[in-house]
């Protein structure tokens, strides 16, 4: 059985290194990305269409950043609950699926045939994961920018985003 890396890959760092190898002119002598040069380069490939549709919600950017953070969690085998642990090619892993996937990515990339993720939400059973992602109206309005200093800026008081934003934030990074 392969050993699992003790830390997940830094996906951003890997992508930046690939970009440096492909297009070094985008970087300064110190190795910093020149954002203006990158914008200029990308403009030549930009779509000429005027419309762009995007699925957005309060907290999406934070969820995106969370997906790319490095994990320092650790996977620990439970040999007592396993059957033929030293000979098996199958594993059951319990844990937060995002953290587990990050840890498996480096050590097992290209080696895993199937991953089944049992979603632990909205089952009604007792478990350690949160399955109620709704916010109070006030908390949602603060996150979505609908209020400023306690003053409501929007007239739609029946917004349903407060029931879905936190759930989308959790699921997006996975």
C-alpha positions in Angstrom: 0.0 0.0 0.0 1.3 3.4 -0.9 2.1 6.0 1.7 -0.1 9.1 1.6 1.6 12.4 1.5 1.5 14.3 4.8 0.4 17.5 3.1 -1.7 18.1 0.0 -0.3 19.7 -3.1 -0.1 23.5 -3.4 -2.1 23.6 -6.6 -1.6 27.3 -7.1 2.2 27.0 -6.8 2.2 24.1 -9.3 0.2 26.0 -11.9 2.4 29.1 -11.5 5.5 27.0 -12.1 3.9 25.5 -15.2 3.0 29.0 -16.4 6.6 30.2 -15.8 7.9 27.3 -17.9 5.4 28.0 -20.8 5.5 31.8 -20.8 8.4 33.2 -18.7 7.8 36.8 -20.0 4.8 37.0 -17.7 7.2 37.1 -14.7 9.7 39.6 -13.3 13.3 38.7 -12.7 12.3 38.1 -9.0 9.7 35.5 -10.2 6.6 37.6 -9.5 3.7 37.5 -11.8 3.2 40.7 -13.9 -0.6 41.1 -13.8 -0.6 43.8 -16.5 1.4 41.5 -18.9 -0.9 38.6 -18.2 -4.0 40.8 -18.8 -2.5 42.0 -22.1 -1.7 38.4 -23.1 -5.1 37.1 -22.3 -7.0 39.9 -24.1 -6.1 38.5 -27.5 -8.0 35.4 -26.6 -11.0 37.1 -25.0 -14.4 36.3 -26.4 -16.0 39.0 -28.5 -19.5 38.2 -27.2 -21.0 40.8 -24.9 -22.9 38.5 -22.6 -21.5 36.3 -19.9 -23.6 34.2 -17.6 -22.4 33.1 -14.3 -23.8 31.3 -11.3 -23.0 33.5 -8.3 -23.9 33.6 -4.7 -22.7 35.2 -1.5 -19.4 33.6 -0.4 -18.4 32.0 -3.7 -15.0 33.6 -3.9 -14.2 32.4 -0.4 -15.3 28.9 -1.3 -13.1 29.0 -4.4 -10.1 30.0 -2.2 -10.9 27.2 0.2 -10.7 24.6 -2.6 -7.1 25.6 -3.3 -5.8 25.8 0.3 -3.2 23.3 1.3 -4.4 20.6 3.7 -2.3 19.4 6.5 -4.8 16.8 7.7 -3.6 13.2 8.1 -5.2 10.0 7.0 -4.8 7.2 9.6 -5.6 3.6 8.7 -7.9 1.7 11.1 -6.5 -1.8 10.8 -8.8 -3.2 13.4 -11.9 -2.4 11.3 -10.2 -3.4 8.0 -10.4 -6.8 6.4 -7.0 -8.1 5.1 -5.6 -4.6 5.3 -2.1 -5.5 4.1 -3.4 -7.3 1.0 -6.5 -5.4 0.0 -6.7 -3.0 -2.9 -9.8 -1.3 -1.5 -10.1 1.3 1.2 -12.9 3.0 3.1 -11.9 6.4 4.2 -14.0 8.5 6.6 -13.5 12.2 6.8 -14.3 15.5 5.2 -14.3 14.7 1.5 -12.5 17.9 0.4 -9.6 17.2 2.9 -9.4 13.6 1.9 -9.4 14.3 -1.8 -6.6 16.9 -1.4 -4.5 14.4 0.5 -5.1 11.6 -2.0 -4.4 13.8 -5.1 -0.6 13.8 -4.8 0.1 10.2 -3.7 -2.6 8.4 -5.7 -3.1 10.5 -8.9 -3.8 8.2 -11.8 -3.9 5.1 -9.5 -7.5 5.3 -8.2 -10.2 3.6 -10.2 -13.3 4.8 -8.4 -14.2 7.1 -5.5 -17.6 7.0 -4.0 -18.5 9.9 -1.9 -21.5 9.4 0.3 -22.9 12.9 0.9 -23.5 13.3 4.6 -26.1 16.0 4.3 -29.9 16.1 4.6 -30.2 12.5 5.7 -31.9 13.2 9.0 -29.4 10.9 10.7 -27.1 11.8 13.5 -23.6 12.5 12.3 -20.8 15.0 12.9 -21.3 17.0 9.8 -23.4 20.1 9.4 -26.5 19.6 7.3 -28.3 22.9 8.0 -26.7 25.6 5.9 -29.4 28.3 6.2 -28.5 31.7 7.5 -30.7 34.2 9.3 -32.0 36.9 7.0 -29.7 39.5 8.6 -26.6 37.3 8.3 -27.4 36.6 4.6 -28.0 40.3 3.9 -24.6 41.1 5.4 -22.8 38.5 3.3 -24.6 39.4 0.1 -24.1 43.1 0.5 -27.9 43.8 0.8 -27.4 45.7 4.0 -24.8 48.3 4.9 -24.3 49.4 8.5 -27.6 47.7 9.3 -29.5 49.6 6.6 -31.3 47.4 4.1 -30.3 48.4 0.5 -32.6 46.0 -1.4 -36.4 45.8 -1.5 -36.6 42.0 -2.0 -37.0 40.8 1.6 -38.0 37.3 0.6 -34.7 36.3 -0.9 -34.1 32.6 -0.8 -30.3 32.8 -1.1 -30.0 32.6 2.6 -31.0 29.0 2.4 -28.6 28.0 -0.3 -25.4 30.2 -0.1 -23.7 28.3 2.7 -24.6 25.0 1.1 -23.2 26.1 -2.3 -20.1 27.3 -0.5 -19.6 23.9 1.1 -20.3 21.9 -2.1 -18.5 24.2 -4.6 -15.0 23.6 -3.3 -15.5 19.8 -3.5 
